[in-house]
Amino acid sequence: MSSTPHPALHPVHLISESPEQTEQLGITLAAMLNPNTVICLAGDLGAGKTALTRGIAEGLGCQQPVSSPTFTLIMEHPASG
């Protein structure tokens, strides 16, 4: 077994200074996603997971409200695109 990361996995570390910046980052990220992409969010309470999820959902055209993904194993948000 190789210890080299999978070529499609690229860890990204970004710093946002507000929930609004985090949501905008999510909108930008959504434009780069391919269909059936799975995103795993990990972070402490208050880290910005919900704000990022709201931005991604908005960027994908999701019309449903986004709730906190904390303590949820899988949450799907249907998108128009």
Secondary structure, 3 states (H helix, E strand, C coil): CCCCCCCCCCCCCCCCCCHHHHHHHHHHHHCCCCCCCCCCCCCCCCCCHHHHHHHHHHHCCCCCCCCCCCCCCCCCCCCCC
